[in-house]
């Protein structure tokens, strides 16, 4: 459902560089003005520096009512459903809200006041990844939001792998959460904490791609191999 303008950067053309783990390199990268968002297009993984253009689109204009004032703004995550669209609006320190829209956008109802950064459509469940440690990951069903998995650190980005596990990067680590809510550590101590600010995550063909400041982290689920990709 994600829509991006053409002109993205094809990641398979990028070169692998050493993982930035020393404080000198991390501090240098932190000062970069470039933050990447990763996404899928035409069966390939791309990155963009256009954080605003990376917002997911809807086939209608959103018209707020007075009671929705300030609630329908921010970064959007969108899922098309049988009866319309689920839309999460995330405003960082300003919180967030979750709405269900009719297919034509002319009617809507608010499901929750939560800072949901990502909506994920599993085989049997819809999940919301919430940018706090109080909720972590929730299930969304029949207009209700229910607890699923609390996290010890704030989640920053997530996607589903081919087996339906939730791959989530937090401020501190990279995790895989199975359908029963059991957490498995992929990278226990994240080198990015406080420096590289992960913003997006895509899982494709057994590999995790994480858009960060100044580069893209990859993690192979089968081999546990990591790499740091940078533009030439």
C-alpha positions in Angstrom: 0.0 0.0 0.0 3.0 2.2 0.3 3.4 4.8 -2.5 6.6 6.6 -3.3 7.7 8.9 -6.1 10.1 7.5 -8.6 13.7 8.4 -8.1 14.4 6.1 -5.2 17.8 4.5 -4.7 18.1 0.8 -5.6 19.8 -0.9 -2.6 21.3 -3.8 -4.6 23.6 -1.3 -6.2 25.0 -0.1 -2.8 28.4 -1.2 -1.4 28.8 -2.9 1.9 30.9 -1.1 4.4 32.2 -2.0 7.9 29.5 -1.9 10.6 29.9 1.5 12.4 30.6 0.5 16.0 33.3 2.8 17.2 32.3 6.1 18.8 34.3 8.2 16.4 32.5 6.8 13.3 29.1 6.8 15.0 29.5 10.4 16.0 30.5 11.3 12.5 27.5 9.5 11.0 25.2 11.1 13.6 26.1 14.6 12.2 25.0 13.5 8.7 22.0 15.4 7.2 20.9 12.2 5.5 18.2 9.9 6.9 17.0 6.9 4.8 13.6 5.3 4.5 13.6 1.8 3.0 10.6 0.5 1.0 9.6 -2.0 -1.7 9.0 -1.2 -5.3 8.7 -3.5 -8.3 10.0 -6.4 -6.3 13.1 -4.6 -5.2 14.2 -2.8 -2.0 14.8 0.9 -2.4 15.8 3.8 -0.2 14.7 7.4 -0.2 15.9 10.5 1.5 12.4 12.1 1.0 10.9 11.5 4.5 7.8 13.5 3.6 7.3 11.7 0.3 7.7 8.4 2.1 4.2 8.9 3.8 1.7 6.3 2.6 -1.0 7.7 0.4 -4.8 7.4 0.4 -7.1 7.4 -2.6 -9.1 10.3 -1.1 -8.5 13.6 0.7 -8.9 13.7 4.4 -11.3 16.3 5.6 -11.1 16.9 9.4 -14.0 17.9 11.5 -13.7 20.2 14.5 -13.6 17.2 16.9 -10.7 15.7 14.8 -8.6 18.9 15.0 -4.9 18.0 15.1 -5.7 14.3 15.1 -5.4 13.6 11.3 -1.8 14.8 10.9 1.6 13.3 11.1 3.4 10.3 9.5 0.9 7.8 8.2 0.7 4.0 8.1 -2.1 2.7 6.0 -3.8 -0.7 5.6 -6.5 -1.5 3.1 -9.2 -3.6 4.6 -12.4 -5.3 3.5 -14.5 -2.3 4.7 -12.1 0.6 4.0 -8.8 1.7 5.4 -7.0 1.6 8.7 -4.9 4.7 9.1 -2.4 5.4 11.9 -1.3 9.0 12.4 2.0 9.4 14.3 3.1 12.8 15.6 6.2 11.8 17.7 6.0 13.9 20.9 2.5 14.9 19.8 1.2 11.4 20.2 -0.9 9.6 17.6 -4.3 8.4 16.6 -5.8 5.4 14.9 -8.8 5.7 12.6 -10.9 3.5 10.3 -12.1 5.2 7.1 -14.8 4.2 4.7 -13.5 3.2 1.2 -14.4 6.7 -0.2 -13.1 8.5 2.9 -16.4 10.2 3.6 -16.9 8.6 7.0 -14.5 7.6 9.7 -14.3 6.6 13.3 -11.5 6.9 15.8 -10.4 3.6 17.3 -7.7 4.8 19.7 -5.4 7.5 20.8 -2.1 5.7 20.3 1.2 6.6 18.7 1.1 3.7 16.2 4.1 3.9 13.8 3.3 0.9 11.7 0.3 -1.3 10.8 1.0 -4.9 9.8 -1.4 -7.3 8.2 -0.7 -10.9 9.3 -2.3 -14.1 8.1 -5.0 -14.0 10.8 -4.4 -10.7 12.7 -3.8 -7.0 12.2 -1.0 -5.6 14.4 -0.1 -2.1 15.4 3.4 -1.2 16.5 3.2 1.5 19.1 6.0 3.9 19.8 6.1 3.4 23.6 6.9 0.6 26.1 3.4 0.6 27.7 1.8 -1.0 24.7 4.6 -2.2 22.4 2.6 -4.3 19.8 -1.2 -4.5 19.8 -3.8 -6.5 17.9 -6.6 -4.6 16.1 -9.8 -6.5 15.4 -13.4 -5.5 14.9 -12.7 -1.9 15.8 -11.0 -2.9 19.1 -7.4 -2.6 20.1 -6.0 -5.4 22.4 -2.6 -6.0 24.0 -0.3 -8.5 22.3 3.3 -7.9 23.3 5.0 -5.4 25.6 8.5 -4.4 24.8 11.3 -3.3 27.1 12.5 -0.6 24.7 10.6 1.7 22.4 10.0 0.2 18.9 11.1 2.4 16.0 10.1 0.3 12.9 8.8 -3.1 12.0 7.7 -5.5 9.2 6.5 -9.1 8.9 8.8 -11.9 7.6 7.7 -14.7 5.3 6.7 -16.9 8.4 4.5 -14.2 9.9 6.9 -13.2 12.6 7.1 -9.5 13.5 10.7 -8.2 13.0 11.0 -5.0 15.0 13.9 -2.7 15.7 13.8 -0.8 19.0 16.1 1.8 20.5 18.3 -1.0 21.9 17.9 -4.2 19.8 16.6 -6.1 16.8 13.9 -8.6 17.7 11.7 -11.3 16.1 8.3 -11.9 17.8 6.5 -15.0 16.8 2.7 -15.5 16.5 2.5 -16.5 20.2 4.1 -13.3 21.3 7.5 -14.9 22.2 10.4 -12.6 21.6 13.7 -13.8 20.1 16.8 -11.6 20.0 18.5 -11.1 16.6 20.8 -8.2 17.6 20.9 -7.9 21.3 22.9 -4.6 21.7 22.2 -2.2 18.9 25.2 -0.1 17.8 22.7 2.5 16.5 21.4 3.6 20.0 21.7 7.4 20.3 23.4 7.8 17.0 21.7 6.4 13.9 18.0 6.7 14.6 16.3 3.8 12.7 13.2 5.1 10.8 12.0 2.2 8.6 12.3 -1.6 8.2 11.5 -4.0 5.3 11.9 -7.8 5.2 12.4 -9.3 1.8 13.6 -12.8 0.8 14.9 -13.6 4.3 16.8 -10.3 4.7 16.0 -7.4 7.0 16.7 -3.9 5.7 16.7 -1.0 8.2 16.8 2.6 7.0 19.0 4.7 9.4 21.0 7.9 9.4 23.8 7.8 6.8 23.2 4.2 5.7 21.1 1.0 5.7 21.6 -2.0 8.0 20.9 -5.5 6.6 20.5 -8.7 8.6 20.1 -12.1 7.1 17.6 -14.1 9.1 19.1 -17.5 8.1 22.8 -16.8 8.6 22.6 -13.9 11.0 25.0 -12.0 8.8 24.9 -8.2 9.1 26.1 -5.6 6.7 26.1 -1.8 6.5 25.2 -0.4 3.1 26.1 3.1 1.9 25.7 5.1 -1.3 28.8 5.3 -3.4 
